Amino acid sequence: MHLPKLSIFFILIISFFAKAQSNYTLNEGQKSKKIKFELINNVILIPVEVNGIELKFLLDTGVSKPIVFNFLKGSDSLKILNAEKIKIKGLGDGDLVEVLRSSHNTFKIGEVINTDQTFFAVFDPRINFAPKLGTAIDGIIGYDLFKDFVVEINYVSQYIRLLNPKYYKYKKCNKCETLELEFKNNKPYLDTKIIIKEHPIPVKLLIDSGASDALWLFEDDSKGLVISNNYFEDFLGSGLSGDVFGKRTKINALKLKQFIISDPKVAFPDSITVNSVKKFKERDGTIGGEILKRFNIIIDYPNAKITFKKNSYFNDAFSYNKSGLQVEHDGVRMVMEINLEDNKAFTQRGSSSDMISVNSIVKPTRKYTLKPTFIIYNVVKDSPAYWAGLQKGDVILEINNKNTSDLSLEKIVNHFYKKSGTQIKLLVNRNGYEKEFKFKLKSPLE
């Protein structure tokens, strides 16, 4: 069973270009390289070595130049070469972000290497996506890697394969669909159809593997891109320039030629966000990771093609967070663990032939360890958690009698996607006092 994922997603707008073209290359004569990845919250995390430092990057088709969140490693660890200070605008309702533009860096992914990579270094500690993802993320990489290869993404086996376009040949596949890509500002778009209120509507969508959500659409009455009456207001994600909000609902279907994805989740971002991201006038929205992971994909930037083949995730139901809670990782806390250590039982022979049995001696031992802390980031008004009395800032200690220090963020949040009517019991720490809360899950679209 594939559990539902977090509904947060990470959106970045970087449209700067390097002054000189740089390339990733395989070893001489090598045709491909396979690289394992982590799939967390519908997004892909791959190992990337930057100037000799091992980091973890999000693989994002929607970003042009790589971004490194340098504060995570400290300025002494990562060499920032040939740097110049600039300001950029990311998605969100905040201000411009100050970054360093660094050139002539060495990036290495497995045996694939680029010795002339430009990237942007972000130092602002407030721009940290790790709490919402539940794991460290040191950077983001996209177009500069994709442009040099045919990239196979296997979401089920969790690997990417970088294939040399010179040697790659397409195989006949009756169970596949290949669509043409269009590039604007180094970002890939495809033309497809959605169905709203039983009406097919042609749309142009950005393919964004760095977005964990399923589908975004931009409201446009003239095209029929309208929100149904059954929707709810929600937090949609985080970008370089702040948080993003909008409305969530469902549509009838998304069509990718023969593949029909029924009742997909869709978010309609607010007008501020749409104005920020719609640099390409014809764009109607975004396909994100919750759709993409339902396929094994071949992305061919050199020939402007993308091939879909459905996998075992294809029929997974779309679900919503039914608690009203948004939870994030909030560092670590000291936890005392008490273990009962059994000394070995032993026997002693007395002066007579009788055996004297001595019971095991039980000694309690105390051990202090650092465990992850999870905090409530937001409580949606009028949600089950809201009416139960939970508040922003509450630290979750237990969920359904399970200690959260032994769980990942993803496993905690998966509880909130279970069936309506499921009871959730939380033990939280609020201002130094432990409090218990109970509520039942309820779909926001009911």
C-alpha positions as CSV (number, residue, x, y, z in Angstrom):
1,M,0.0,0.0,0.0
2,H,1.4,3.4,-1.0
3,L,0.6,5.9,1.7
4,P,-0.4,9.5,0.8
5,K,2.2,12.2,1.0
6,L,2.4,15.7,2.4
7,S,0.6,18.3,0.5
8,I,3.3,20.9,0.8
9,F,5.4,21.7,-2.2
10,F,8.4,23.8,-3.1
11,I,8.3,26.3,-5.9
12,L,11.2,28.3,-7.1
13,I,11.5,30.8,-10.0
14,I,15.1,31.3,-11.2
15,S,15.4,32.6,-14.8
16,F,19.0,33.8,-14.8
17,F,21.4,32.3,-17.3
18,A,25.1,31.6,-17.1
19,K,27.3,33.7,-19.3
20,A,28.9,30.6,-20.8
21,Q,27.5,27.2,-21.6
22,S,28.6,24.4,-19.3
23,N,28.0,20.7,-19.7
24,Y,27.8,17.5,-17.6
25,T,29.7,14.6,-19.1
26,L,30.0,10.9,-18.6
27,N,33.3,9.1,-18.6
28,E,34.8,8.5,-22.1
29,G,32.8,5.7,-23.8
30,Q,30.3,5.4,-21.0
31,K,26.7,5.3,-22.3
32,S,24.7,5.8,-19.1
33,K,24.9,6.2,-15.3
34,K,22.4,4.9,-12.8
35,I,21.9,7.0,-9.6
36,K,19.7,6.0,-6.7
37,F,17.4,8.6,-5.1
38,E,15.2,9.1,-2.1
39,L,11.5,9.8,-2.8
40,I,10.1,12.0,0.0
41,N,6.8,13.8,-0.2
42,N,6.6,13.0,-4.0
43,V,9.9,14.8,-4.7
44,I,13.3,13.3,-5.7
45,L,16.4,13.9,-3.6
46,I,19.8,12.9,-5.2
47,P,23.4,13.1,-3.9
48,V,25.4,15.9,-5.4
49,E,29.1,16.7,-4.7
50,V,29.8,20.5,-4.9
51,N,33.5,21.5,-4.9
52,G,34.3,18.3,-3.0
53,I,31.5,18.6,-0.4
54,E,28.8,15.9,-0.4
55,L,25.3,17.4,-0.4
56,K,21.7,16.4,-1.0
57,F,19.8,18.1,-3.8
58,L,16.1,18.2,-4.9
59,L,15.8,17.3,-8.6
60,D,13.5,19.9,-10.1
61,T,12.6,20.2,-13.8
62,G,11.1,23.7,-13.0
63,V,14.4,25.4,-12.0
64,S,17.1,26.7,-14.3
65,K,20.3,27.3,-12.4
66,P,21.2,25.2,-9.3
67,I,20.6,26.7,-5.8
68,V,22.6,25.9,-2.8
69,F,21.4,26.7,0.7
70,N,24.9,27.3,2.0
71,F,23.9,28.1,5.6
72,L,23.2,24.4,6.1
73,K,26.8,23.5,5.8
74,G,28.4,26.7,7.0
75,S,30.5,29.2,5.0
76,D,33.8,27.4,5.9
77,S,32.7,24.1,4.4
78,L,31.5,25.1,0.9
79,K,33.8,27.1,-1.3
80,I,31.9,29.9,-3.0
81,L,34.0,30.7,-6.1
82,N,33.9,33.9,-8.2
83,A,30.9,35.2,-6.4
84,E,28.8,38.3,-7.0
85,K,25.9,39.6,-4.9
86,I,22.5,39.9,-6.6
87,K,18.8,39.8,-5.7
88,I,16.3,37.4,-7.0
89,K,12.5,37.0,-6.8
90,G,11.1,33.6,-5.8
91,L,7.6,32.3,-5.5
92,G,5.7,33.7,-2.4
93,D,4.4,36.9,-1.0
94,G,7.7,38.2,0.4
95,D,10.5,40.5,-0.8
96,L,13.5,40.0,-3.1
97,V,16.1,37.5,-1.8
98,E,19.8,38.4,-1.6
99,V,22.0,35.6,-3.0
100,L,25.5,35.1,-4.3
101,R,26.0,34.1,-7.9
102,S,29.0,31.7,-8.0
103,S,30.6,30.5,-11.2
104,H,33.2,27.9,-12.4
105,N,32.3,25.3,-9.7
106,T,32.7,21.6,-9.9
107,F,29.5,19.5,-9.6
108,K,29.7,15.7,-9.5
109,I,26.7,13.3,-9.5
110,G,28.0,9.8,-9.3
111,E,30.5,9.7,-12.1
112,V,28.8,12.5,-14.1
113,I,30.8,15.8,-13.8
114,N,30.6,19.4,-14.7
115,T,33.7,21.6,-14.0
116,D,32.1,24.9,-14.9
117,Q,28.8,25.1,-13.1
118,T,27.2,28.3,-12.0
119,F,24.9,28.3,-9.0
120,F,23.1,30.6,-6.5
121,A,24.1,30.5,-2.9
122,V,21.3,31.4,-0.4
123,F,22.4,32.4,3.1
124,D,19.2,33.5,4.7
125,P,18.4,30.9,7.4
126,R,14.7,31.7,7.1
127,I,14.7,30.1,3.7
128,N,14.8,26.6,4.8
129,F,12.6,23.9,3.3
130,A,13.9,21.1,5.4
131,P,11.4,21.5,8.3
132,K,8.4,21.0,5.9
133,L,10.1,18.1,4.0
134,G,11.3,16.4,7.2
135,T,14.9,15.9,5.9
136,A,17.9,18.0,5.1
137,I,17.9,19.6,1.7
138,D,21.1,21.3,0.6
139,G,20.2,22.5,-2.8
140,I,18.1,22.2,-6.0
141,I,19.2,21.3,-9.5
142,G,17.3,21.0,-12.7
143,Y,17.7,22.2,-16.3
144,D,21.5,22.3,-16.3
145,L,21.6,18.5,-15.6
146,F,18.6,17.5,-17.8
147,K,19.8,19.4,-20.9
148,D,22.8,17.1,-21.4
149,F,21.1,13.7,-21.1
150,V,18.1,11.6,-21.8
151,V,16.9,11.1,-18.2
152,E,15.0,8.0,-17.2
153,I,13.1,8.4,-13.9
154,N,11.9,5.2,-12.2
155,Y,9.7,6.3,-9.3
156,V,9.0,2.7,-8.1
157,S,12.6,1.5,-8.0
158,Q,13.8,5.0,-7.0
159,Y,16.6,5.6,-9.5
160,I,17.4,7.9,-12.3
161,R,19.5,6.9,-15.3
162,L,21.4,9.5,-17.2
163,L,21.8,8.4,-20.8
164,N,24.1,9.8,-23.4
165,P,21.8,11.2,-26.2
166,K,24.4,10.2,-28.8
167,Y,23.8,6.5,-28.1
168,Y,20.2,6.5,-27.0
169,K,17.6,4.8,-29.2
170,Y,13.8,4.8,-28.6
171,K,12.3,1.4,-28.2
172,K,8.8,0.5,-29.4
173,C,6.4,0.6,-26.4
174,N,2.7,0.1,-26.9
175,K,2.0,0.9,-23.2
176,C,3.8,4.3,-23.4
177,E,2.8,7.7,-24.5
178,T,5.3,10.3,-25.8
179,L,4.4,14.0,-25.9
180,E,6.3,16.9,-27.3
181,L,7.9,19.4,-25.0
182,E,8.1,23.2,-25.4
183,F,10.8,25.2,-23.6
184,K,10.4,28.7,-22.3
185,N,13.2,30.2,-20.1
186,N,14.7,26.7,-19.9
187,K,11.4,25.3,-18.4
188,P,9.6,22.3,-20.0
189,Y,5.9,22.6,-20.9
190,L,3.5,20.2,-22.6
191,D,0.1,20.5,-24.2
192,T,-2.6,18.2,-22.9
193,K,-6.2,18.2,-21.8
194,I,-8.2,18.4,-18.6
195,I,-11.9,17.8,-18.0
196,I,-13.9,20.2,-15.8
197,K,-17.6,19.8,-15.5
198,E,-17.5,17.2,-18.2
199,H,-15.9,19.6,-20.7
200,P,-12.5,18.9,-22.2
201,I,-10.2,21.9,-22.0
202,P,-6.8,22.1,-23.8
203,V,-4.1,23.4,-21.4
204,K,-0.3,24.1,-21.4
205,L,1.3,22.9,-18.2
206,L,4.7,23.3,-16.7
207,I,6.3,19.9,-15.8
208,D,7.7,20.5,-12.3
209,S,9.3,17.4,-10.6
210,G,10.2,19.7,-7.6
211,A,6.5,20.3,-6.8
212,S,5.0,17.7,-4.5
213,D,1.4,18.6,-5.2
214,A,-0.6,16.9,-8.0
215,L,-1.9,19.7,-10.3
216,W,-2.1,23.5,-10.3
217,L,-4.4,25.5,-12.5
218,F,-4.7,29.2,-13.0
219,E,-8.2,30.6,-13.0
220,D,-9.4,31.8,-16.4
221,D,-13.1,32.1,-17.1
222,S,-12.5,32.5,-20.8
223,K,-10.9,29.1,-21.0
224,G,-13.3,27.4,-18.6
225,L,-10.6,27.1,-15.9
226,V,-13.0,27.7,-13.0
227,I,-13.2,26.5,-9.4
228,S,-16.2,24.3,-8.4
229,N,-18.4,25.3,-5.5
230,N,-16.9,22.5,-3.5
231,Y,-13.5,23.8,-2.5
232,F,-11.5,24.9,0.6
233,E,-8.9,27.5,1.3
234,D,-5.4,26.1,2.1
235,F,-1.7,26.7,2.4
236,L,-0.2,25.4,-0.9
237,G,3.5,25.5,-0.3
238,S,6.7,27.5,0.2
239,G,8.9,29.4,-2.2
240,L,12.0,31.5,-1.9
241,S,9.9,34.6,-1.2
242,G,7.4,33.2,1.3
243,D,4.3,31.1,1.6
244,V,1.7,30.4,-1.1
245,F,-2.0,30.2,-0.5
246,G,-5.0,29.3,-2.6
247,K,-8.0,27.0,-3.0
248,R,-8.1,23.2,-3.3
249,T,-10.7,21.1,-5.1
250,K,-10.9,18.2,-7.6
251,I,-11.6,18.1,-11.4
252,N,-13.0,15.3,-13.5
253,A,-9.8,14.2,-15.1
254,L,-6.4,14.9,-16.5
255,K,-5.6,13.3,-19.9
256,L,-2.1,12.4,-21.2
257,K,-3.2,10.9,-24.5
258,Q,-4.4,7.3,-23.6
259,F,-3.8,7.8,-19.9
260,I,-6.7,9.2,-18.0
261,I,-6.2,10.2,-14.4
262,S,-9.6,10.5,-12.8
263,D,-10.6,12.9,-10.0
264,P,-7.1,14.4,-9.5
265,K,-6.5,16.9,-6.7
266,V,-6.1,20.5,-8.0
267,A,-5.0,23.7,-6.4
268,F,-5.9,27.1,-7.7
269,P,-3.2,29.5,-6.4
270,D,-4.2,33.1,-5.4
271,S,-3.9,35.9,-7.9
272,I,-0.6,37.2,-6.4
273,T,1.0,33.9,-7.0
274,V,-0.3,33.6,-10.5
275,N,1.0,37.0,-11.4
276,S,4.4,36.0,-10.0
277,V,4.7,32.7,-11.9
278,K,2.9,33.4,-15.2
279,K,6.0,34.8,-17.0
280,F,4.9,32.7,-20.0
281,K,1.6,34.0,-21.1
282,E,0.2,30.8,-22.4
283,R,0.9,28.8,-19.3
284,D,-2.3,27.4,-17.6
285,G,-0.7,25.6,-14.6
286,T,1.7,22.9,-13.4
287,I,1.9,19.1,-13.2
288,G,3.7,18.1,-10.0
289,G,5.2,15.1,-8.3
290,E,1.9,13.5,-7.1
291,I,1.0,13.0,-10.8
292,L,4.4,12.4,-12.2
293,K,5.2,9.6,-9.7
294,R,2.3,7.5,-11.2
295,F,4.5,7.0,-14.2
296,N,8.0,5.9,-15.0
297,I,9.2,8.7,-17.2
298,I,11.8,9.4,-19.9
299,I,12.6,13.1,-20.2
300,D,14.5,13.9,-23.4
301,Y,15.5,17.6,-23.3
302,P,17.8,17.4,-26.4
303,N,14.9,16.2,-28.6
304,A,12.1,18.0,-26.6
305,K,10.1,14.8,-25.7
306,I,8.7,13.2,-22.6
307,T,7.5,9.6,-22.4
308,F,5.1,8.2,-19.8
309,K,4.6,4.6,-18.8
310,K,2.2,4.0,-15.9
311,N,3.5,2.2,-12.8
312,S,2.2,0.6,-9.6
313,Y,1.3,4.1,-8.2
314,F,-1.0,4.9,-11.0
315,N,-4.3,3.9,-9.3
316,D,-3.5,5.3,-5.9
317,A,-6.4,7.4,-4.7
318,F,-6.0,11.1,-4.3
319,S,-6.5,12.2,-0.7
320,Y,-6.5,15.3,1.4
321,N,-5.2,16.1,4.9
322,K,-8.4,15.7,6.9
323,S,-7.0,17.0,10.2
324,G,-6.5,20.7,9.5
325,L,-2.9,20.4,10.9
326,Q,0.3,21.4,9.1
327,V,3.2,19.9,10.9
328,E,6.9,20.5,10.4
329,H,10.2,19.3,11.8
330,D,11.6,21.6,14.5
331,G,15.1,20.5,15.3
332,V,15.9,18.0,18.1
333,R,15.2,17.6,21.8
334,M,17.0,15.7,24.5
335,V,15.1,12.5,25.4
336,M,15.8,10.3,28.4
337,E,15.4,6.6,27.8
338,I,15.2,4.2,30.7
339,N,16.3,0.6,29.9
340,L,15.9,-2.4,32.1
341,E,19.2,-4.3,31.9
342,D,19.1,-7.9,33.0
343,N,22.3,-9.2,34.6
344,K,22.9,-12.8,33.8
345,A,21.4,-15.3,36.2
346,F,23.9,-17.3,38.0
347,T,23.9,-20.4,40.4
348,Q,26.0,-21.0,43.5
349,R,26.7,-24.4,45.0
350,G,26.6,-24.4,48.9
351,S,28.4,-26.6,51.3
352,S,25.7,-29.2,50.9
353,S,24.8,-30.6,47.6
354,D,21.7,-28.2,47.3
355,M,21.6,-25.7,44.4
356,I,21.0,-22.1,45.4
357,S,19.3,-20.2,42.5
358,V,19.8,-16.4,42.4
359,N,17.2,-14.5,40.4
360,S,18.2,-12.0,37.7
361,I,19.1,-8.6,39.1
362,V,17.2,-5.8,37.3
363,K,19.0,-2.5,37.1
364,P,17.4,0.6,35.5
365,T,19.8,2.5,33.2
366,R,19.3,6.0,31.9
367,K,20.4,7.0,28.4
368,Y,20.1,10.5,26.9
369,T,19.7,10.8,23.2
370,L,18.8,13.5,20.7
371,K,15.4,12.9,19.0
372,P,13.5,14.9,16.3
373,T,10.9,17.4,17.4
374,F,7.7,18.0,15.4
375,I,5.7,21.2,15.8
376,I,2.3,22.4,14.6
377,Y,3.0,25.0,12.0
378,N,-0.6,26.0,11.2
379,V,-4.1,25.0,12.2
380,V,-6.8,25.5,9.6
381,K,-9.8,27.4,10.9
382,D,-12.9,25.3,11.5
383,S,-11.0,22.0,10.9
384,P,-11.3,19.0,13.3
385,A,-8.0,20.0,14.9
386,Y,-9.1,23.6,15.3
387,W,-12.3,22.6,17.1
388,A,-10.4,20.2,19.3
389,G,-8.3,23.1,20.6
390,L,-4.9,22.5,19.1
391,Q,-2.8,25.5,18.5
392,K,0.2,26.7,16.4
393,G,3.4,26.0,18.3
394,D,2.2,22.9,20.1
395,V,4.9,20.2,20.1
396,I,3.6,16.8,19.2
397,L,4.9,14.2,21.6
398,E,2.7,11.2,20.7
399,I,0.2,10.4,18.0
400,N,-2.2,7.5,18.7
401,N,0.0,6.4,21.6
402,K,3.2,6.3,19.4
403,N,6.1,8.4,20.5
404,T,6.8,10.8,17.6
405,S,10.6,10.8,18.4
406,D,10.6,7.4,16.7
407,L,8.7,8.5,13.6
408,S,9.5,10.5,10.5
409,L,7.5,13.6,9.5
410,E,6.0,11.7,6.6
411,K,4.7,8.9,8.9
412,I,3.2,11.4,11.3
413,V,1.4,13.3,8.5
414,N,0.2,10.1,6.9
415,H,-2.1,9.6,9.9
416,F,-4.0,12.7,8.7
417,Y,-4.8,11.2,5.3
418,K,-6.7,8.2,6.6
419,K,-10.4,7.6,6.2
420,S,-12.9,10.2,7.4
421,G,-14.1,9.2,10.9
422,T,-10.7,7.9,12.0
423,Q,-9.9,9.1,15.5
424,I,-6.6,10.9,16.1
425,K,-5.2,11.3,19.6
426,L,-2.4,13.7,20.2
427,L,-0.2,14.3,23.2
428,V,1.4,17.7,22.9
429,N,3.7,20.0,24.9
430,R,2.3,23.5,25.2
431,N,4.4,26.0,27.1
432,G,6.0,23.2,29.2
433,Y,2.7,21.4,30.0
434,E,1.5,18.2,28.5
435,K,-2.0,18.2,27.1
436,E,-4.0,15.5,25.3
437,F,-6.4,16.2,22.4
438,K,-8.8,13.9,20.4
439,F,-10.6,14.5,17.2
440,K,-12.0,12.6,14.2
441,L,-10.8,13.1,10.6
442,K,-13.1,14.8,8.2
443,S,-12.5,15.6,4.5
444,P,-12.5,19.3,3.8
445,L,-14.5,18.6,0.7
446,E,-17.4,16.9,2.5
